[in-house]
Every structure is written in C-alpha cells, then in structure tokens.
Amino acid sequence: MAGSDRKLRVLIAKPGLDGHDRGAKIVARALRDAGMEVIYTGLRQSPEQIVSAAAQEDVDAVGLSILSGAHLPICRRVIELLKEKGMEGTRVFLGGIIPAQDIPELKRIGVAEVFLPGSSTQDVIKLIQGAFNEQGGASGAPP
Amino acid sequence: MGLKEKDTPVVAEMVRPSPTHTTISGRPIEALYRPEDVADLDYSRDLGDPGDFPYTRGIHRTMYRGKAWTMRQFAGFGTPRETNARFKYLLEHGGHGLSVAFDLPTLMGRDPDHALSLGEVGKCGVAISSLQDMETLFAGIPLDQVSTSMTINSPAAMLLAFYVIVAEKQGVGPDKLSGTVQADILKEFIAQKEYIFPPRPSMRVIVDMIRYCTERLPKWNSISISGYHIREAGSTAAQELAFTLRDGIEYVQWCVDAGMDVDEFAPRLSFFFNSHSDFFEEIAKFRAARRIWARVMKERFGAKNPRSWMCRFHTQTAGVSLTAQQPYNNVVRTALQALAGVLGGTQSLHTNSLDEALALPTEEAVTIALRTQQVIAHESGVVNTADPLAGSYFVEKLTNDIEADALEYFRRIDAMGGMVAAIERGYPQREIQEAAFQFQKAVERKEKIIVGVNEYVMDEKPFPILYIDEQAAEEQIGRLQTLRSSRDNARVRAALGGLQGVARGTGNVMEPILEAARAYATLGEMCDALREVWGEYVEPPIF
C-alpha cells in the first residue's frame, strides 16, 4: 500500500485489441502532472501481461481503458490474476464506454471505480487519491 | 462612415483577446472579416467554378442539383447473420450504400478463438474470419446493385479478396463491383493504432492492392485516405487536413515509385474526413482539401487527368463530440456537423446515432441519424446551389488560413523524408497527443463548453441501449471449428505457403491471398503466415 511519504504508483493499461488510446494517454499524463508515478503499458496487453507489469512495478492501482465492449471478461480476468498473486490491495479502475447495466457487476467483481465519457481528469485524480487516503476502506468514490 | 464610427467601440469590445473566441481547434477568430482579408483572392486561380480546377467550390458542376450525396450508414455487430439483417433494413429504408463495421479481431487479423479476442468478438462490428462468413454477410444482397464500403485496414487485402469471391459466386465480375476498402494503414500508425505489420511491409500490401484494383476493379475505390480517426484521436482541424493529405501524397509517391502511372490509379483514390462541431472551420477545411489536392496532383505529380486532381471524399460526423450525458442533444450536434459536411461539398455522408457515446446504436437511433440527412437533403434547401458560402470574407479567409497551416506541415514532413519516416520518429503521433491534451484542459477550465457535460448539467435518466452479449463469440467459434474440420486442409496449407513465398519476394500478394481465401483459409491464418515473414509492429508506449 502507498505510504504517506511515497508517491502513488499507477499502471495505465490498454487491454484487448482496441487501439483507441486518446483517453488512456490523457489520463496517464494528468495523473503524472498530479504527482503520481505513472507507467503506461502501451497497446494490446493481455490480462497476464498487465498483472505481471503491475507486480513488477509494485503499483498501488491499475487503470484499464476499454472502449470496445470487452470490459467484463477482461476485468474479471485481471482481478482473478491479481488475487492469485496475492495483490488484492492493488485497486483496479476502469475508464471507457461502459453500459450502465454492467457497472453493478463490475463493482461486484472488485472494480473500484468506473469512469464514463465526460469524466474530468480532476475527478479521476481525486477518486484515485481518495481511495488510498481512506487507508484500506472502500473505493472512496462518492455515491 | 458614421455607422462604422458608432460601431467601433462595440467591435473593440468584441475583439478583446478571449479564449472563447477561438475555434474548437484553438484557432483565433476575428470579430469581423472584411474585403481586405481576402484582397489577394483570385477567383479563377483560387476558387474556380464548381467542377473546375482547383475544385475549391466542389468537384461537380451542378453539385447536389445533379445528384444528392450518398447516404451511407456504417453498420455491423454480432454475427454475419445479424448484420446481414441490419443491411437489408437500411437498404429498405432509403440507405444508398452499405458500410461494413468489423469487430476488433477482424480488424487486427485474429481468429475469434485467439486469446486476444477474449470479449471482443462481434462487439464493435461484425465478426468475419473467413470467406464463409462473408458469404453469410452478403446473402441475398446483389453485389452489382449496391456499393459497399469496408472499414478495414491492415487486413484490407484479405477482406477485398473475400468480397470479390462472394461476388464471383453470385455471377458478378470484379469489373461490376463498386465500393471502397479503407486500406489506409498510415493513419493507423498515426491515430487509430490498428496496425499489424511494420510500416514498410504494410505499405507494400497497400501498393499491391492498389495495383490489383487498378487492373481488375475499375469502379472500386482502392483506398479511402482517412482523416476521420486522426481527428477522433484529438487532432486539430488543420492537423487532420495536413496529415491526411500528406498520407495521400505518400501513397501516390509509393505507387509512382513502384512504376505505376499516376493517371491510371489516382482517379480511384478517395478521402474520408471528420465533420466536427466548429461549423465554419469544417467547411473551410473541406474547401481547402480540394484546392490543396488538386494543386499537389497537378504540380507535384504532373497528373494530367482531371479525375486525378479531384479530392472526392466521404464524411462522418464527429463521434468524439457525442456525449453520454443528455444523449438527445447529440441529434442536434450531428445535424449541425452533417450540414457542415454538405456545405463543404461531401460526396457521401454518415451521420452518427445519438446513443453512440453509450454503445453501438439501436435501430431507432440509426433511423433518426438517417432521417437527419434526409431532412437536410429535402427540406433545408441547401442542395439548390453549389458552394453557397463562396465569397464570404470569413469562409474564404478561413479556407486560406487552414490551407497555409496544412502546407507548413507538408514542409516539415517532407523535410523528415516523408510520412513513413515521420511516423517512425513519432512526429504526427506526438502532435495529436498534445492537441488532445490541450483540448481536455480547455474543457476542464471551461474555456470550451460542452453542453450537458461541463455546463447545463442535469440528473440523467436511464437510457435504453443496444446490448451485445457473449453469444456471438460462442457462435463464431463454433462456426470456425466446423469450417476447419470440413475444408480441404492440404489446400489451405499449400495456399498459406504460397502466400509466404510471395511475401518474401517481390510479387503481388493479392493473387496468393485470393487463392488462400478460396481455400477457406481464415483471416487469422493468413495474417499469421505474414506475421512470420514480416513481424509485428510495436509502438513505443509514450504519453
């Protein structure tokens, strides 16, 4: 977990086959400008590659950007693999085109927060920081 | 003069520098444009009548009085069977041409049972992995009577081969086929990132396909050189224009270098632009595109056929401008963008549906989008005369300014050694990334207002969307397994070996691709065969 003297470390990842990386890159840059350590995986990473990068980089959070509709199977797999590696403390955030009806299921499987089109980078920064300021509490997202 | 003096303080008030008096691309706009802003404009040199060089006012003499633009709605989801039904619906309701959206495994040359296809099959387009799927997709649609646009890039040659063979089985020869494959690999490296092979072998496939189309498919647009995705990735209007036309120059140069005669293939090159929200800037961009292309083809490449000089283009309204908040507002955004495309003289148009920031569109939403075009065509009166905004001090000045910006980008990219070299050093990618970030900051500072997002926000009601489940994946994987066990696998192996042989040499890859397609080799198998020869491209992860 992030200590108070240590910068938050975040892995921004583009899983699946989609190449639309505008959102991922904007979020990566905004988080870096907000003082976090940001690692960007680049495109087309399998859940295995993402979790292995998360472990290697010892990140506090993983941000997934998915616009293609593949979010449910991909998030399920990433969270499963994090658990297998004993990395339950690593929060998973998701941004992209996500149907409202999928959000309860995503939260149930352990996605900390879902960011939809129109989210501001300031909201993303606040919610990620909030999640860790609560020291192991829930996602820190407002209802 | 009294009037002018009285007005001066008002004008002075208006011209105070303000971040809000810029276009959506950040271009400052003056409070007033006057004759001196376009004093150097020469009608016959810079504009010309519609149908005359340099085609600033349009490529046809009568424009939409002669023939309305083609209303072409992009569609595709789930299985080939489901998309076939949507195509028939669109044709029955007044659509003129088909436009196929493929799913990501198809776009990336992966079969539906590949590990990376997890969750992607049939999601953002139709899943096509073999000739068999293409036969289902066009069942009952006579291919000599429709024109079909296929949004496919890295594996464009394979999908074109499937289409040609389906037509052949209907008794329709390749010379009767009209339509387009997008096949614009450069903008994939620049913006949309759906590349497979490295830039140089990718360019070779495109050149081979252009040659094949030139020889065999005289009514087919061999490529659709696209700014749409460049703009969606966050470029400015000028960057969209500059990078798209510079990509066009790159393709022409590679074909000429491969020994082709410019006037044989250039008449079948087509373009595809975005129509974004800043109304006049978009119209100026379309007008500038025609003027720049005409001059480039005539002066840089020495083309003599007027059809080589004409920048013919398809337009799609800006998907990125659609908001998930208050989705009905998107109908209004799309109507304005569509009107800009029409006033800009587009040859065909796709209007986005109001629910596309949420999901793929429902049939109801697609119908409203098509009706939007029909209202513009039949009710607004804008079709009655060609290029109605010509001579506007503002529109002509904006056309000149955006052209000048594009030519400056040409100079920089030429100095780098061309577009492939510029892409290899990440230049257009970084320019777009920076523009996208600056726009996001401007929205967050409320210098740019997006209605319903950072102003006029309301509580949202649940909105019905088209939901695509995992069923298409199961069905497609099942079909694929049956195909693999029922086809002549020895013929498939021989065809794939033949394809690799040609890929290692210098022959045209279209012939072995057609043979592999006929043998029911899958798209994934053909692309894997080429991956073994050419390798895969990996972009450095910069942000």
Contacts between the chains, C-beta under 8 A, distances in Angstrom:
chain1	res1	chain2	res2	distance
A	12	B	543	7.7
A	16	B	104	7.0
A	16	B	116	7.1
A	16	B	118	7.4
A	16	B	119	6.6
A	16	B	120	5.7
A	17	B	104	3.9
A	17	B	105	6.4
A	17	B	107	7.3
A	17	B	108	4.7
A	17	B	110	6.8
A	17	B	116	5.6
A	17	B	117	7.0
A	17	B	120	5.3
A	18	B	104	5.9
A	18	B	120	7.7
A	18	B	124	7.8
A	19	B	188	7.5
A	19	B	192	5.5
A	19	B	193	2.8
A	19	B	194	4.9
A	19	B	195	7.8
A	20	B	192	6.9
A	20	B	193	7.3
A	20	B	232	7.7
A	20	B	233	7.6
A	21	B	193	6.1
A	21	B	233	8.0
A	22	B	232	7.5
A	22	B	233	5.2
A	22	B	234	5.2
A	22	B	320	7.9
A	22	B	436	5.3
A	24	B	543	7.7
A	25	B	433	5.8
A	25	B	436	7.4
A	25	B	437	7.7
A	25	B	543	4.3
A	26	B	436	6.2
A	26	B	437	5.7
A	26	B	440	5.2
A	28	B	543	4.3
A	29	B	437	5.8
A	29	B	543	5.4
A	30	B	440	7.7
A	32	B	543	7.9
A	38	B	543	7.7
A	40	B	541	4.8
A	40	B	542	7.9
A	40	B	543	5.0
A	41	B	541	6.3
A	42	B	538	7.2
A	42	B	539	6.2
A	42	B	540	7.4
A	42	B	541	3.2
A	43	B	193	5.7
A	43	B	539	6.4
A	43	B	541	7.7
A	44	B	108	8.0
A	44	B	116	6.6
A	46	B	115	6.4
A	46	B	116	6.5
A	67	B	124	8.0
A	68	B	104	5.5
A	68	B	119	7.9
A	68	B	120	5.7
A	68	B	123	5.5
A	68	B	124	5.0
A	69	B	119	7.2
A	69	B	120	7.4
A	69	B	123	3.5
A	69	B	124	6.0
A	69	B	359	7.8
A	69	B	360	7.9
A	69	B	468	6.1
A	70	B	104	7.9
A	70	B	118	6.8
A	70	B	119	3.1
A	70	B	120	4.8
A	70	B	123	6.1
A	71	B	119	7.4
A	72	B	119	6.7
A	73	B	118	5.3
A	73	B	119	3.7
A	73	B	470	7.4
A	74	B	118	6.8
A	74	B	119	5.5
A	77	B	118	7.3
A	97	B	324	8.0
A	97	B	357	6.9
A	97	B	358	6.9
A	97	B	359	7.0
A	99	B	358	6.7
A	99	B	359	5.6
A	99	B	465	5.7
A	99	B	467	6.2
A	100	B	358	7.9
A	100	B	462	6.5
A	100	B	463	7.7
A	101	B	467	6.9
A	116	B	324	5.5
A	117	B	323	6.8
A	117	B	324	4.3
A	117	B	357	4.8
A	118	B	323	5.8
A	118	B	324	5.7
A	118	B	325	5.5
A	118	B	357	7.9
A	118	B	450	7.5
A	118	B	453	4.4
A	120	B	443	7.6
A	120	B	444	5.0
A	120	B	454	7.5
A	121	B	440	6.5
A	121	B	444	6.5
A	122	B	444	6.2
